[in-house]
């Protein structure tokens, strides 16, 4: 059985796309018609490149979004001003490296408004345009399966912090109520819904550094509770969830271990689980899945990241095959897909991996998956 392939969602954007996104972001004059046309054409090219690489389940590359989480400020009311920036704890331990990242433009700057009012949808216009672009591109290039990313309530609360609702739980509940329509719209369009949930790991060393792991896990459980509420009525087999510790090259010595967050991760009402297993800080954690295999429900499909998204090394297909085979030997080929650790274009205009190399990595992913046999 051939192992199927996908990735985490975001892909490199062209300079034309980036310029358009930031013109709108900065309140500059821009032509909405030209914006729509540029996004449509860029989405088509992004899908074409995925199909050419051999990826089975493609995405729009998050072409029109400035980032995977803060895009919500443009689609929902209640956001304004600016949120405090929380430097990951591992970077604080290595200030010279943190300074180098900043000087090298390794830390992108973009608006992160606070929640200052009631969160309500402005309508699904932008989302439906993204969906239409992806479906048209899939039809044009012969892709039979696609997915679209959406932010989880928890990750929104991580980057767009609360200055309106009386409690964190009240804010999460409001976000869940607002995002539920977005989730349903994606699934109703025939696409897989991917929920981005770095809050279940990254936020431990970014926002909740003063808590114990046990205290953090109790907060993470409230994030999942809000998320599952927003997913009410949606078939879990149509839902993917991604967890990570931050898509940046860094020491990552403060990352909470997969062994501690696994139960929280498994509690999301999603069938497909996307997680990091390539970068040097988490590559060993395939063994956690081996040791806890009996606790993983049989309806879960594992999508380990078998190519790294923070290095320009292109993984050898034999290494990709080796990484995948570990999971296949434990769970069987029908319960494993090949994926990437994170996205290749987490923020518009920012990415550690050269665009051409990003697609070379996807091609290596596909070639390695074929070798599992």
Secondary structure, DSSP 8 states (H G I E B T S, - for coil): ---EE---S-----HHHHHHHHHHHTT----HHHHHHHHHHHHHHHHHHHHHHT-SEE--TTTT-SBTTGGGGGTBSSEES-------HHHHHTHHHHHHHHHTT-S------EE-S---B--SHHHHHHHHHHHHHHHHHT--EEEEEEE-HHHHHHHS-BSSSSSHHHHHHHHHHHHHHHHHHHHHTT-EEEEE-GGGTGGGTTT-TTS-HHHHHHHHHHHHHHHHHHTTTS-GGGEEEE--S-SS-S--TT---HHHHHHHHHTSS-SEEEEE-SSTTTGGGHHHHHHTGGGS-TT-EEEEEEE-SS------HHHHHHHHHHHHHHH-GGGEEEEESS-S-SBTTB-SS-HHHHHHHHHHHHHHHHHH-
